[in-house]
């Protein structure tokens, strides 16, 4: 076989090998996207002698500070929500649970819910209670202001009766459609916005 013919055969064989599809390898476990493999070394080298990592001479660390942590619990129906922070407790009751449509008259289910809030106020030994009413953005703003205040007054009256504590002072306001907590463009959002909120300082340990 001549050298020229051998060279041609080798060239044909190499071309065929390049054009033949490779059979993919099968891994035992799920594959991972490239670049997500764990690295044994830190991605950035840190110089422990870097002066920027040390306090300047004469400087001291700030005092310890407890961050304000908020806990929000909402019942499955969404009718009642409780927010707890380091400083305050807030209950939000949807208007449909407390009142009839466009009414400030408390319904039969309202009393038990308001009494439960009064018990928490006593537990926290709070002497200052805020009762704020809110509506959705349907109807006139003036009507919402009046209705939300009347509803807040109705809740405050029951709290005052249950607590029967002359040292407790109330701040009662009606904010109407101000301060929505949900989207007023949907009925589900408007339902959340129609509410009465009762808040007071957390004082018990």
FIVEX-254588 format. One record per residue (C-alpha): residue number from 1; x, y, z. Coordinates in steps of 0.001 Angstrom, whole numbers. Layout:
BEGIN
num / X / Y / Z
NUM / X / Y / Z
...
This chain:
BEGIN
num / X / Y / Z
1 / 0 / 0 / 0
2 / 1405 / 3319 / -1012
3 / 1920 / 6137 / 1419
4 / -590 / 8329 / -423
5 / -3342 / 5671 / -259
6 / -2684 / 5049 / 3467
7 / -2978 / 8744 / 4167
8 / -6315 / 8864 / 2327
9 / -7710 / 5905 / 4324
10 / -6651 / 7477 / 7616
11 / -8304 / 10777 / 6617
12 / -11593 / 8970 / 5733
13 / -11550 / 7072 / 9043
14 / -10973 / 10252 / 11045
15 / -13831 / 12031 / 9243
16 / -16220 / 9126 / 9921
17 / -15327 / 9145 / 13602
18 / -16123 / 12859 / 13869
19 / -19501 / 12476 / 12156
20 / -20653 / 9468 / 14224
21 / -22959 / 10632 / 17098
22 / -21699 / 9806 / 20538
23 / -23888 / 7694 / 22842
24 / -24743 / 9829 / 25885
25 / -23509 / 8572 / 29231
26 / -26171 / 7652 / 31795
27 / -25637 / 8917 / 35357
28 / -26977 / 7024 / 38344
29 / -28501 / 10143 / 39959
30 / -30131 / 13378 / 38734
31 / -27886 / 15732 / 36825
32 / -27002 / 19202 / 38067
33 / -26827 / 22392 / 35985
34 / -23263 / 23390 / 35080
35 / -21642 / 25686 / 37580
36 / -23659 / 24462 / 40578
37 / -21219 / 21828 / 41701
38 / -19966 / 22291 / 45277
39 / -16597 / 23971 / 45592
40 / -14045 / 22813 / 48112
41 / -12461 / 26238 / 48387
42 / -13928 / 29626 / 49276
43 / -14738 / 31619 / 46124
44 / -12958 / 34691 / 47468
45 / -9720 / 34603 / 49385
46 / -9971 / 36553 / 52659
47 / -6924 / 38249 / 54125
48 / -7246 / 38030 / 57923
49 / -4721 / 40868 / 58328
50 / -6755 / 43311 / 56205
51 / -7153 / 46497 / 58322
52 / -10672 / 47023 / 56980
53 / -11779 / 43911 / 58855
54 / -10759 / 45386 / 62212
55 / -12238 / 48143 / 64342
56 / -10222 / 51354 / 64273
57 / -8139 / 51946 / 67381
58 / -10302 / 53303 / 70190
59 / -13584 / 52279 / 68534
60 / -16097 / 50040 / 70286
61 / -18978 / 47910 / 69102
62 / -22499 / 49298 / 69445
63 / -24635 / 47929 / 72229
64 / -26730 / 44855 / 71662
65 / -30102 / 45577 / 70072
66 / -33169 / 43368 / 69821
67 / -34626 / 43628 / 66331
68 / -38375 / 44103 / 66010
69 / -39758 / 40767 / 64825
70 / -43290 / 40592 / 63455
71 / -45400 / 37448 / 63655
72 / -48629 / 37324 / 61619
73 / -51263 / 34649 / 62140
74 / -54464 / 34583 / 60078
75 / -57247 / 32072 / 60565
76 / -58092 / 29784 / 57658
77 / -61175 / 31762 / 56680
78 / -59245 / 35033 / 56697
79 / -61851 / 36579 / 59011
80 / -59339 / 37409 / 61726
81 / -55641 / 38270 / 61728
82 / -53254 / 38745 / 64647
83 / -49934 / 40554 / 64376
84 / -47378 / 40413 / 67182
85 / -44240 / 42512 / 67385
86 / -41854 / 43116 / 70261
87 / -43824 / 46245 / 71125
88 / -47467 / 45758 / 70075
89 / -50301 / 43323 / 69510
90 / -52810 / 44029 / 66729
91 / -56041 / 42209 / 65952
92 / -57795 / 42825 / 62639
93 / -61395 / 41623 / 62305
94 / -63138 / 41693 / 58942
95 / -66278 / 43816 / 58918
96 / -68452 / 40947 / 57620
97 / -67727 / 39009 / 60809
98 / -68821 / 41910 / 63005
99 / -71497 / 43797 / 61072
100 / -74163 / 43513 / 58432
101 / -73652 / 45125 / 55049
102 / -73248 / 48907 / 55310
103 / -74129 / 48712 / 59018
104 / -72454 / 49510 / 62346
105 / -74733 / 47203 / 64348
106 / -72757 / 44288 / 65799
107 / -73908 / 40831 / 64765
108 / -74316 / 37741 / 66997
109 / -70835 / 36364 / 66233
110 / -69098 / 39631 / 67072
111 / -69364 / 39511 / 70853
112 / -67261 / 36365 / 71341
113 / -64474 / 37650 / 69099
114 / -64320 / 41044 / 70810
115 / -64379 / 39396 / 74259
116 / -61370 / 37276 / 73267
117 / -59503 / 40466 / 72372
118 / -60458 / 42011 / 75728
119 / -58976 / 38972 / 77473
120 / -55698 / 39497 / 75614
121 / -55686 / 43178 / 76588
122 / -56037 / 42141 / 80235
123 / -53285 / 39533 / 79819
124 / -50916 / 42162 / 78445
125 / -51943 / 44615 / 81192
126 / -52381 / 47283 / 78523
127 / -53796 / 50642 / 79572
128 / -53888 / 52265 / 76115
129 / -55969 / 50691 / 73342
130 / -56393 / 51893 / 69767
131 / -59550 / 50952 / 67838
132 / -59420 / 51935 / 64156
133 / -62076 / 51317 / 61499
134 / -61429 / 50945 / 57759
135 / -63525 / 50408 / 54623
136 / -62907 / 49571 / 50984
137 / -62954 / 52220 / 48261
138 / -66527 / 51598 / 47070
139 / -68970 / 54437 / 47621
140 / -68025 / 57952 / 48596
141 / -64987 / 58677 / 50724
142 / -67114 / 60697 / 53179
143 / -69506 / 57776 / 53697
144 / -66574 / 55432 / 54316
145 / -65132 / 57803 / 56912
146 / -68421 / 57949 / 58835
147 / -69131 / 54206 / 58617
148 / -65624 / 53199 / 59697
149 / -65804 / 55513 / 62730
150 / -69220 / 54176 / 63759
151 / -67930 / 50612 / 63518
152 / -64847 / 51454 / 65557
153 / -67094 / 53054 / 68203
154 / -69239 / 49902 / 68370
155 / -66215 / 47656 / 68959
156 / -64784 / 50063 / 71532
157 / -68055 / 50060 / 73486
158 / -67962 / 46271 / 73887
159 / -64270 / 46309 / 74844
160 / -64939 / 48992 / 77442
161 / -67804 / 46964 / 78900
162 / -65784 / 43723 / 79000
163 / -62672 / 45327 / 80502
164 / -64566 / 47480 / 83010
165 / -61251 / 49170 / 83803
166 / -61245 / 52956 / 84326
167 / -57469 / 53086 / 83864
168 / -57756 / 51933 / 80220
169 / -57912 / 54778 / 77703
170 / -59107 / 54356 / 74141
171 / -58141 / 56069 / 70920
172 / -60944 / 55544 / 68402
173 / -60705 / 56612 / 64750
174 / -62353 / 55954 / 61427
175 / -60001 / 56036 / 58453
176 / -62438 / 55024 / 55733
177 / -60673 / 53828 / 52606
178 / -57247 / 55022 / 53772
179 / -54503 / 52488 / 54519
180 / -55718 / 49462 / 52524
181 / -53933 / 46192 / 53245
182 / -55061 / 44475 / 50023
183 / -55948 / 45258 / 46409
184 / -59231 / 47144 / 46157
185 / -59666 / 46074 / 42524
186 / -60863 / 42605 / 43605
187 / -63665 / 41599 / 45970
188 / -61253 / 39411 / 47947
189 / -59028 / 42443 / 48481
190 / -61902 / 44742 / 49373
191 / -63113 / 42198 / 51920
192 / -59739 / 42353 / 53695
193 / -59809 / 46147 / 53668
194 / -63234 / 46309 / 55353
195 / -61993 / 45757 / 58881
196 / -61655 / 46997 / 62459
197 / -58201 / 46868 / 64033
198 / -57590 / 46766 / 67782
199 / -53989 / 47338 / 68877
200 / -52277 / 47828 / 72211
201 / -48754 / 47748 / 73667
202 / -47228 / 44452 / 74673
203 / -46334 / 44873 / 78338
204 / -46541 / 41392 / 79862
205 / -43394 / 39267 / 79881
